[in-house]
Amino acid sequence: MFFAKLTAISILIAVFSWTPAEAIVDVACPGMKPELKCPSGFAIFVEKVDVGLKKDADCSARNKAAAAVISEISFIHLALFTGLINVCENEELCLLPENILPELFIQISYSCVEKPKDLVKTIVCDGKSENLKCDVGVLGILDVKYGRVDEKTCTDTPSAMTSCRSVIADDIINALCQGEKECTLEADPSILGVPFACDDLPKYLQVQYICVDMKI
């Protein structure tokens, strides 16, 4: 019964899934920070990550695709793509660490896709808790991040470490909340896993969800 309920929720969430739009390119040459940005009400959908030789890119026009990229799939490609999916996906703005690859650029292709109108985003600062509840239907969890993906949330001191994350938080919150009428969120590294690539500033839990009417 539980499996059947989760399957139904997955199908319904797929109905609300964000459809990729026209691709945008961001090219970060050595010493530059990749920056992905969408208008309010739209979210980042990472499509592809490439690297290439600096000589093949116009470093003064970061929204212009490079003339050539390195075609082979490498560990660098895989690591960059996996990291971007986990950090940038479903955000309106994503600021990434400086490109330290010598003589290589990083080219990110992404789309800005419209968010569901009934999407709710909840932020829980470290050491705090909050209850999620659907008056109609059940919780459909679309995105979970624990760590830091912006400069100012839950801190008075701006942070430069905006790709800080726990790799297990998504699984934990989905197991706890997906398909439930309500659940309690706790921003606690002992529960959600210790984030990495972080500074010493407070972290936070961010959950984006919709209420899915099972009668649809």
C-alpha positions, 0 to 999 in steps of 0.5 A, a space after each residue: 500500500 505504501 509503495 502504491 501511494 509513493 508511486 501515485 505521488 511520483 506520477 502526480 509530481 511528474 505532471 507538475 514537473 518543470 519543462 526545460 526551456 531554451 538553453 542559456 550558457 555561462 562560460 567561466 574562464 580561470 579565476 572566474 566564478 560560474 554564475 547561473 541566474 533565472 528570473 523570479 518564478 523560474 528555476 535552474 535546470 542544468 542540461 550540460 557541463 563542458 570544459 575546454 581550452 581557454 583559447 577557444 572561449 571569449 572570456 569577456 562574453 560569458 554568455 557566448 558559447 565557446 568555439 570548441 570543447 573537450 569532447 571526451 567524458 572525463 572525471 572532471 565533467 562527471 564531478 562538475 555535472 553531479 555537483 551542479 545538479 545537487 547545488 544549482 538545480 531548482 534554484 533561481 540563483 546559483 553562485 559557484 566557487 572560482 574556476 581553478 582549472 589552469 588554462 581551462 574554461 567551464 561552460 554550463 548549459 542550463 534552462 530557466 523553467 517556470 515553477 509550479 504556481 503552488 510551490 512552497 519553499 520552507 527555510 529552517 535555520 540550524 538548530 530550529 524546526 518547522 512543521 510541514 502540513 497539507 490541508 488538502 492532499 499529501 506532501 510532494 517533496 520536489 527539492 531538498 538541500 541542507 547546507 548553504 546555496 546563497 550568501 545571506 540566509 540564516 546569517 548576518 555575515 555574508 558567506 562566500 561558500 554557496 555550494 555547501 551541501 549534505 549529500 544525504 539530506 534529500 534521501 532523509 527528508 524524502 523518507 520522512 515526509 514524502 506522501 505524508 499529510 504532515 511532517 516535522 523538519 529539523 535542521 540538524 547535521 546529526 540527522 541530515 548529515 554534515 555538509 561539506 565545502 562549507 565555512 563556519 557560518 550557520 547552515 540551513 535546511 531548504 525544502 520545496 514542495 507541493 500538496 498533491 491531491 490524491 483524488 486527481 
